[in-house]
Amino acid sequence: MSNEYYHNYEDAINTMRQYTSAGIPFSLTFMKLSGSIARVEKAILRSMSGTGINAKYRLQYTNTSTNEYRSLYLPLLMAVNDKKIRLKR
């Protein structure tokens, strides 16, 4: 049962880093600021950009299907490769 979910963001980020290091795209599911759900089928991480106050809360990625540089707020990340994030309380 413990492998059904990520119980923290660090484990999810580590998984994304491993895939990125191996050159393997992964899928992301996250909530947009508008409240809608977004899914990126093929993404890889990219270096953090910016030093603004919210930069540490943003995840920078490249959508390899469209070659677009995108970002999302880490607290809005819902799943990586369909493995959901369910934080322990």
N, C-alpha and C positions, 0 to 999 in steps of 0.2 A: 504494500500500500504506500510506502514512503517514496516509491519511484513514480507515482502517478502525478505528482505535482512538484514544482519548485517551491520551497518553503521560504525562500528569500531571493532578492534580486541578484545577489552576488553569484549564486549558483547558476542562474540563468545567463548572466553576463559571461561567466567562465565558459559555459557551453558555447556561446556565440563566439568567444575568442578562439576556442579550440577549432571550431568549424572554419573560421576566417583564416587561421594560421595554416590549415590544411587546404585552403582554397575551395572549400565546399560551401555553397550557399545554403541558407536556412530560411525558414518561414517565420514571420512575425505577425502577431495579432495584437492590436492595441486600440485604445479608445482615442479618438480625435478630440480636440478641445471643443468641437461643436456637439460632442456627445455620440456621434456615430462611430461604428466599429470599422476599423481598417485592417486589411490583411495584405501583407507583402509576401508573395510566394518565394521569391529568391532575393535574399539580402546578404550582404557581408558588412562587417563593421569597418569604419574608417576612423582616422585620427580625430580626436576632439578638436573642435575649432571654437575660437572665441574664449574670452575670459570674463564674460559678463557674470552678473550675480547668479543667474540661473544655469550657467554652463555646466556645472557639475551634476545637474539633474537631467541633462539632455543626453540622449544616445544618438550618436552620429552613424549613419549607415548609407550604403549605396544599394539602390534597387537595381540588381543586375539584369533584370528583364528590360528596363528602360534606360539604364545608365544614369539615372537621376541621383543626385546627392540629396538625402533627406535626413530628417531628425525627428525624434519624438521625445516627449517627457517620460523619463524612466518610470515614475509612479503610474503612468497610464498603460504600461506594458502588461498585457494579459496572458500571452503564451509565446513560447518559442518551439517551433516544430510540433505544434499542437499539444505540447505539454504545458498545462496551465500553471499560473503562478498563484498560489494560495498562501498568503503570509500567515505565519503562526501568531497568535495573539498572546 
